[in-house]
Amino acid sequence: MRSLQSQPFRNRLSIISRFRLNYMRPFTLSCALVAAILAVPVPAAAQSPLIVAAKSRPAARSSAPAQTVPDAPANPPVVLQAPGAPAAPSIAAASWVLVDTLSGQTLGASNADERRDPASLTKLMTAYVAFAALRAKSIAPAQMVNVSERAWKAGGSRMFIEPRKPVSVDELLHGVIIQSGNDASIAIAELVGGTEEAFVDRMNQEAAKLGMTGTHFTNADGLPDPQHYSTAADLAKLTVALVRDFPEYYPLYSQKEYRYNNITQSNRNRLLWTDPYVDGVKTGHTDAAGFCLVASAKRGDRRLVSVLLGAGSDSSRAAESQKLLNWGFQSFDTVALYQSGKPVTTLRVFKGAKHDVPAGFLADRYLTLPKGKADQLALTLESKEPLIAPVLSGQPVGTVKVALEGKPVAEFPLIALEQVPLANLFGRAVDTVRLWFTSHQGKS
């Protein structure tokens, strides 16, 4: 009897259960999603002097997984000539260029991409490759080197090394840099490369890595050859790299004299005696090249590099280089915009395990401007929106645009400083609905 009477009751329960399963659960889930949407706050951007202006992109495109970020930025900073830049002085040389090493900007130039005989400025690359070998410990400063007959018989300027008198790597570097010894350059080349020809191959490889597209070397000492050439712009790139990459060896370029084999020779860079801020770099001269000088001076935190090719005399290359350096320091200011690793702003991330990501730069950002113009800069941030997880550390997420007097002067790619992995299924569903509401609100 009991079993017969309880059967309709169980049937009624099963009908109620099916109703709740079929109708109430979707309604409950929808309510939960709406509640979650309302409960999840959109974080405010970090305090910043920037005006944030978002670039809208379709949500469907942005939902694709982020690609791996390359080691080198695919979109490097773009810097234009600032309006109102002071005119460069008249320079008596075939070609020249002046660069600020902090910002990387070219302040002035004339025929900077013209191919010319670099003469002994070649030895900047000879030293650069030798410094790399020292850092890799394939050679050592105290290592003794046997001098070949080829090195001993080198023409032009010499250190006066001898075949039966071993010389240390450290002595050879002094001979290359201070005395501009062709014999020392060949001896270093044969030590590092096995032969001068193999060493020259390394020189050209390094030139390619540094973006020296107008340069080709055929020897380590700079003696004339139809296929041996460079440009003022390329030699500036090389000098900036040398100062940046090998600060432990760069002080050699400020040494005024060096004595070897009982012969004292002075550094031919006259500016080392006349300008206390000048600490390098290298002279060069052949009949074809004329008188050449790469000079560098540091005043405070600013360093300028000038490259002057084809001057008429030793005194002229020094005077014209001094004129360029003075003009660069007196007519321009270099402004620190952002520090490496410090967030510029915070951007909203959808479908991520975190709701926001700090954005900034992996290198300090500087801008060189005409003197007295820094307070007229206007900076604007354009972010990529919507930003969909996963977000990789180093991934481009926007652009900082800099204008002066209403005219664009620079663009710096903004990157994510942290990674944001995907959220769980529920979190992604919540943000999918949020994006849907956001897109439809924008259309209404």
C-alpha positions as CSV (number, residue, x, y, z in Angstrom):
1,M,0.0,0.0,0.0
2,R,2.7,2.5,1.0
3,S,4.6,1.9,-2.2
4,L,1.5,2.4,-4.3
5,Q,0.6,5.7,-2.5
6,S,4.2,7.1,-2.7
7,Q,4.5,6.6,-6.5
8,P,2.5,9.7,-7.6
9,F,4.4,11.8,-5.0
10,R,7.7,10.8,-6.6
11,N,6.3,11.5,-10.0
12,R,5.4,15.0,-8.8
13,L,8.9,15.5,-7.5
14,S,10.5,14.4,-10.8
15,I,8.3,16.9,-12.7
16,I,9.4,19.8,-10.4
17,S,13.0,18.7,-10.7
18,R,12.8,18.7,-14.5
19,F,11.2,22.1,-14.5
20,R,14.0,23.5,-12.4
21,L,16.6,21.8,-14.6
22,N,15.2,23.0,-17.9
23,Y,14.0,26.5,-17.0
24,M,15.4,27.8,-13.7
25,R,19.1,26.9,-14.1
26,P,19.7,29.0,-17.2
27,F,17.9,31.9,-15.6
28,T,20.1,31.4,-12.4
29,L,23.3,31.3,-14.5
30,S,22.3,34.5,-16.4
31,C,21.6,36.3,-13.2
32,A,25.0,35.1,-11.8
33,L,26.7,36.4,-15.0
34,V,25.0,39.8,-14.7
35,A,25.9,40.0,-11.0
36,A,29.5,39.2,-11.8
37,I,29.7,41.7,-14.5
38,L,28.4,44.4,-12.2
39,A,30.7,43.3,-9.4
40,V,33.9,43.3,-11.4
41,P,35.4,46.8,-11.4
42,V,37.2,48.3,-14.3
43,P,40.5,49.6,-12.9
44,A,41.4,53.2,-13.4
45,A,44.6,54.0,-15.3
46,A,47.7,54.9,-13.3
47,Q,48.3,58.5,-12.7
48,S,50.2,59.8,-15.7
49,P,50.8,63.1,-17.5
50,L,49.5,61.5,-20.7
51,I,46.2,62.0,-22.3
52,V,44.8,58.5,-23.0
53,A,43.1,58.1,-26.3
54,A,42.1,54.6,-27.2
55,K,42.2,53.2,-30.7
56,S,39.1,51.0,-31.1
57,R,39.5,47.6,-32.8
58,P,36.9,44.9,-33.5
59,A,36.7,42.5,-30.5
60,A,36.5,39.4,-32.8
61,R,40.0,40.1,-34.2
62,S,41.5,40.8,-30.8
63,S,40.5,37.5,-29.3
64,A,43.3,35.6,-31.2
65,P,46.2,34.4,-29.0
66,A,49.1,36.8,-28.6
67,Q,52.2,36.0,-30.6
68,T,55.6,35.5,-29.2
69,V,57.3,38.9,-28.7
70,P,60.7,39.1,-30.5
71,D,63.9,40.0,-28.6
72,A,64.3,43.2,-30.5
73,P,61.4,45.6,-30.9
74,A,59.7,45.3,-34.2
75,N,58.7,49.0,-34.1
76,P,61.6,51.1,-32.8
77,P,61.1,54.7,-31.7
78,V,60.4,57.2,-34.6
79,V,62.0,60.6,-34.0
80,L,61.5,63.5,-36.4
81,Q,63.3,66.9,-36.6
82,A,61.8,69.2,-34.0
83,P,60.2,72.4,-35.3
84,G,62.3,75.5,-34.7
85,A,65.6,73.6,-34.6
86,P,68.5,76.0,-34.8
87,A,70.4,76.1,-38.1
88,A,73.8,74.3,-38.0
89,P,77.0,76.3,-38.4
90,S,78.9,76.3,-41.6
91,I,81.4,73.4,-41.5
92,A,84.4,73.2,-43.7
93,A,84.4,69.4,-44.5
94,A,83.2,67.1,-47.2
95,S,80.7,65.4,-44.9
96,W,79.8,65.5,-41.2
97,V,77.2,64.4,-38.7
98,L,76.4,65.3,-35.0
99,V,74.6,62.8,-32.8
100,D,73.2,62.9,-29.2
101,T,73.9,59.5,-27.7
102,L,71.2,59.7,-25.0
103,S,68.3,60.2,-27.4
104,G,70.0,58.7,-30.5
105,Q,68.9,61.7,-32.5
106,T,70.9,63.3,-35.3
107,L,71.1,67.0,-34.5
108,G,72.7,68.0,-37.8
109,A,74.3,66.5,-40.9
110,S,75.7,67.2,-44.3
111,N,76.4,64.5,-46.9
112,A,76.3,62.0,-44.0
113,D,75.5,59.0,-46.2
114,E,78.2,59.8,-48.8
115,R,80.7,56.9,-49.2
116,R,84.2,58.0,-48.4
117,D,87.6,56.7,-47.5
118,P,87.6,56.2,-43.7
119,A,91.4,56.1,-43.4
120,S,92.4,55.2,-39.8
121,L,88.8,55.7,-38.5
122,T,88.7,52.0,-39.7
123,K,90.5,51.2,-36.5
124,L,87.4,52.0,-34.5
125,M,86.0,48.7,-35.9
126,T,89.3,46.9,-35.4
127,A,89.2,47.8,-31.8
128,Y,85.5,47.0,-31.5
129,V,86.1,43.4,-32.7
130,A,89.1,43.1,-30.4
131,F,87.1,44.3,-27.4
132,A,84.5,41.6,-28.2
133,A,87.2,39.0,-28.3
134,L,88.5,40.2,-24.9
135,R,85.0,40.0,-23.4
136,A,84.6,36.5,-24.8
137,K,88.0,35.6,-23.2
138,S,89.3,34.2,-26.5
139,I,92.2,36.6,-25.9
140,A,93.6,38.2,-22.8
141,P,95.2,41.6,-22.1
142,A,98.4,40.0,-20.8
143,Q,98.6,37.5,-23.6
144,M,101.9,37.8,-25.6
145,V,101.7,37.9,-29.3
146,N,104.5,37.0,-31.8
147,V,104.7,39.7,-34.5
148,S,104.4,38.4,-38.1
149,E,106.6,39.8,-40.9
150,R,103.5,41.1,-42.5
151,A,102.6,43.2,-39.5
152,W,106.2,44.4,-39.1
153,K,106.3,45.6,-42.7
154,A,103.0,47.5,-42.5
155,G,103.3,51.0,-44.1
156,G,101.9,54.3,-42.8
157,S,101.7,55.2,-39.1
158,R,103.3,52.6,-36.9
159,M,103.8,51.5,-33.3
160,F,107.2,50.0,-34.2
161,I,106.7,46.4,-33.1
162,E,109.4,43.9,-34.1
163,P,109.3,40.2,-35.3
164,R,111.6,38.8,-32.6
165,K,110.0,40.8,-29.7
166,P,106.7,39.5,-28.4
167,V,104.2,42.2,-27.5
168,S,101.2,42.0,-25.2
169,V,97.5,42.4,-26.3
170,D,97.2,45.4,-24.0
171,E,100.3,47.1,-25.6
172,L,98.9,46.4,-29.1
173,L,95.5,48.0,-28.2
174,H,97.3,51.1,-26.9
175,G,99.3,51.1,-30.2
176,V,96.1,50.8,-32.3
177,I,94.1,53.5,-30.4
178,I,96.6,56.1,-29.3
179,Q,99.4,55.7,-31.8
180,S,97.2,54.6,-34.7
181,G,99.7,51.9,-35.6
182,N,99.0,50.0,-38.8
183,D,101.4,47.3,-37.6
184,A,99.5,46.9,-34.3
185,S,96.2,46.7,-36.2
186,I,97.4,43.8,-38.4
187,A,99.0,42.0,-35.4
188,I,95.7,42.2,-33.5
189,A,93.8,41.1,-36.6
190,E,96.0,38.0,-37.0
191,L,95.7,37.1,-33.4
192,V,91.9,37.3,-33.2
193,G,91.0,36.1,-36.7
194,G,93.9,33.8,-37.5
195,T,94.5,36.0,-40.6
196,E,93.8,39.6,-41.4
197,E,91.3,38.4,-44.1
198,A,89.3,36.4,-41.6
199,F,89.4,39.3,-39.2
200,V,88.0,41.6,-41.8
201,D,85.1,39.2,-42.4
202,R,84.3,39.7,-38.7
203,M,84.5,43.5,-39.1
204,N,82.0,43.4,-41.9
205,Q,79.7,41.1,-39.9
206,E,79.7,43.5,-37.0
207,A,79.1,46.4,-39.4
208,A,76.0,44.6,-40.7
209,K,74.7,44.0,-37.1
210,L,75.1,47.7,-36.3
211,G,73.2,48.8,-39.4
212,M,76.2,50.3,-41.2
213,T,74.7,49.8,-44.6
214,G,77.1,52.2,-46.4
215,T,80.2,50.5,-45.1
216,H,82.6,47.8,-46.4
217,F,86.0,46.9,-45.0
218,T,88.9,45.2,-46.8
219,N,91.6,45.7,-44.2
220,A,92.1,46.3,-40.5
221,D,94.3,49.4,-40.7
222,G,92.5,51.7,-43.1
223,L,94.9,52.0,-46.0
224,P,93.2,53.0,-49.2
225,D,91.3,50.4,-51.3
226,P,88.5,51.0,-53.9
227,Q,86.3,48.5,-51.9
228,H,87.1,50.0,-48.5
229,Y,84.6,52.7,-47.6
230,S,82.2,54.1,-45.0
231,T,80.0,57.1,-44.3
232,A,79.9,59.7,-41.6
233,A,76.5,58.3,-40.4
234,D,77.8,54.8,-40.2
235,L,80.9,55.9,-38.3
236,A,78.7,57.7,-35.8
237,K,76.7,54.4,-35.3
238,L,79.9,52.6,-34.7
239,T,81.2,55.1,-32.2
240,V,78.0,55.2,-30.2
241,A,78.1,51.4,-30.1
242,L,81.7,51.4,-29.0
243,V,81.0,53.8,-26.1
244,R,77.8,51.9,-25.1
245,D,79.0,48.3,-25.5
246,F,82.6,48.6,-24.1
247,P,82.7,51.2,-21.4
248,E,85.6,49.4,-19.7
249,Y,87.8,50.0,-22.7
250,Y,86.6,53.3,-23.9
251,P,88.9,55.4,-21.5
252,L,91.8,54.3,-23.7
253,Y,90.6,56.9,-26.3
254,S,91.3,59.8,-23.8
255,Q,94.9,58.9,-23.2
256,K,97.1,61.7,-24.7
257,E,100.3,59.7,-25.4
258,Y,101.8,56.2,-25.2
259,R,105.4,55.0,-25.1
260,Y,106.5,51.7,-26.7
261,N,110.0,50.5,-27.8
262,N,111.5,53.7,-26.3
263,I,109.4,55.8,-28.7
264,T,106.7,58.2,-27.2
265,Q,103.9,59.1,-29.6
266,S,101.1,61.6,-28.9
267,N,97.5,61.1,-29.6
268,R,96.6,63.0,-32.8
269,N,93.3,64.2,-31.4
270,R,94.0,67.9,-30.6
271,L,90.7,68.3,-28.8
272,L,92.0,66.2,-25.9
273,W,94.3,69.1,-25.0
274,T,91.9,72.0,-25.7
275,D,88.5,70.8,-24.5
276,P,88.3,69.2,-21.0
277,Y,84.9,67.6,-21.9
278,V,86.3,65.7,-24.9
279,D,87.4,62.1,-24.1
280,G,87.9,60.7,-27.6
281,V,87.8,59.3,-30.1
282,K,89.9,58.9,-33.3
283,T,91.7,60.7,-36.1
284,G,92.4,59.6,-39.7
285,H,94.2,60.9,-42.7
286,T,95.1,59.8,-46.2
287,D,95.4,61.8,-49.4
288,A,92.1,60.4,-50.6
289,A,90.3,60.8,-47.3
290,G,91.6,64.2,-46.3
291,F,91.8,65.0,-42.6
292,C,89.1,63.1,-40.5
293,L,88.1,63.2,-36.8
294,V,85.5,61.4,-34.7
295,A,85.2,63.4,-31.5
296,S,83.1,62.8,-28.4
297,A,82.4,65.0,-25.5
298,K,80.4,64.6,-22.3
299,R,78.9,67.5,-20.4
300,G,76.8,66.4,-17.4
301,D,74.8,63.4,-18.5
302,R,74.8,64.4,-22.2
303,R,77.2,62.9,-24.6
304,L,77.6,64.1,-28.2
305,V,79.5,62.4,-31.0
306,S,80.7,64.3,-34.0
307,V,82.1,62.7,-37.2
308,L,83.9,65.0,-39.6
309,L,85.4,63.7,-42.9
310,G,87.4,65.4,-45.6
311,A,88.7,68.5,-43.8
312,G,91.6,70.5,-45.3
313,S,94.1,70.2,-42.5
314,D,94.9,68.8,-39.1
315,S,94.0,72.1,-37.4
316,S,90.8,72.5,-39.4
317,R,89.4,69.1,-38.5
318,A,89.9,70.0,-34.8
319,A,88.4,73.5,-35.1
320,E,85.4,72.4,-37.1
321,S,84.7,69.5,-34.8
322,Q,84.9,71.8,-31.8
323,K,82.4,74.1,-33.6
324,L,80.0,71.2,-34.0
325,L,80.2,70.1,-30.4
326,N,79.7,73.6,-29.0
327,W,76.6,74.1,-31.3
328,G,75.1,70.8,-30.1
329,F,75.5,71.6,-26.4
330,Q,74.5,75.2,-26.6
331,S,71.5,74.9,-28.9
332,F,69.8,71.8,-27.7
333,D,68.5,70.2,-24.5
334,T,68.0,66.5,-24.0
335,V,64.8,65.7,-21.9
336,A,64.3,62.5,-19.9
337,L,60.7,61.4,-20.7
338,Y,60.3,58.0,-19.1
339,Q,62.4,55.6,-17.1
340,S,63.0,51.9,-18.0
341,G,60.6,49.5,-16.3
342,K,58.4,52.1,-14.6
343,P,54.7,52.0,-15.5
344,V,53.5,54.9,-17.7
345,T,49.9,53.8,-17.3
346,T,47.7,50.7,-16.5
347,L,45.6,49.2,-19.3
348,R,42.4,47.1,-18.9
349,V,42.8,43.5,-20.0
350,F,39.8,41.3,-20.9
351,K,39.6,37.5,-20.4
352,G,42.7,37.6,-18.3
353,A,43.6,36.2,-14.9
354,K,44.3,39.8,-13.9
355,H,42.1,42.7,-14.9
356,D,44.9,45.1,-15.9
357,V,48.5,45.3,-16.9
358,P,51.2,47.9,-16.3
359,A,52.6,49.4,-19.5
360,G,55.9,51.2,-20.0
361,F,59.3,50.9,-21.7
362,L,62.3,48.5,-21.4
363,A,64.7,51.4,-22.0
364,D,64.9,55.0,-20.9
365,R,63.3,57.3,-23.3
366,Y,64.9,60.7,-24.1
367,L,64.2,63.4,-26.6
368,T,66.5,66.1,-27.8
369,L,64.8,69.5,-28.5
370,P,65.8,73.1,-29.3
371,K,66.9,74.7,-26.1
372,G,64.0,76.2,-24.0
373,K,61.3,74.1,-25.7
374,A,60.8,71.3,-23.2
375,D,57.8,72.9,-21.5
376,Q,55.9,73.0,-24.8
377,L,55.9,69.2,-25.2
378,A,52.5,67.5,-25.5
379,L,52.4,63.7,-24.9
380,T,49.5,61.5,-25.9
381,L,49.0,57.8,-25.3
382,E,47.1,55.6,-27.8
383,S,46.3,52.2,-26.5
384,K,45.3,49.1,-28.4
385,E,41.7,48.3,-27.3
386,P,40.2,46.0,-26.4
387,L,43.3,44.3,-25.0
388,I,42.6,40.5,-24.9
389,A,44.5,38.0,-22.8
390,P,46.9,36.3,-23.0
391,V,49.2,39.3,-22.9
392,L,53.0,38.6,-23.0
393,S,55.6,40.7,-21.2
394,G,57.1,42.9,-23.8
395,Q,54.1,42.8,-26.1
396,P,53.3,46.1,-27.9
397,V,50.1,47.5,-26.3
398,G,50.1,51.1,-27.5
399,T,52.1,54.1,-28.6
400,V,53.2,57.3,-26.9
401,K,53.1,60.2,-29.3
402,V,55.1,63.4,-28.7
403,A,54.3,66.8,-30.3
404,L,56.0,70.1,-30.1
405,E,54.0,73.3,-31.0
406,G,51.3,71.0,-32.4
407,K,53.7,69.2,-34.7
408,P,54.6,65.5,-34.2
409,V,58.3,64.9,-33.2
410,A,58.4,61.4,-31.9
411,E,56.6,58.1,-31.4
412,F,57.6,55.5,-28.8
413,P,56.1,52.0,-28.8
414,L,54.5,51.1,-25.4
415,I,54.9,47.6,-24.1
416,A,53.3,45.4,-21.4
417,L,55.7,45.2,-18.4
418,E,54.1,42.0,-17.1
419,Q,52.3,39.0,-18.6
420,V,48.6,38.3,-18.1
421,P,47.6,34.6,-18.7
422,L,44.0,33.6,-19.7
423,A,41.3,33.6,-17.0
424,N,39.3,30.5,-16.2
425,L,36.2,29.6,-18.2
426,F,33.9,31.6,-16.0
427,G,36.1,34.7,-16.1
428,R,36.3,34.5,-19.9
429,A,32.6,34.2,-20.2
430,V,32.0,37.2,-18.0
431,D,34.4,39.3,-20.1
432,T,32.8,38.1,-23.3
433,V,29.4,39.4,-22.1
434,R,31.1,42.7,-21.0
435,L,32.7,43.1,-24.4
436,W,29.3,42.5,-26.1
437,F,27.6,45.1,-23.9
438,T,30.5,47.5,-24.5
439,S,30.4,47.1,-28.3
440,H,26.6,47.5,-28.4
441,Q,26.7,50.6,-26.2
442,G,29.2,52.2,-28.6
443,K,26.8,51.6,-31.5
444,S,23.8,53.1,-29.8
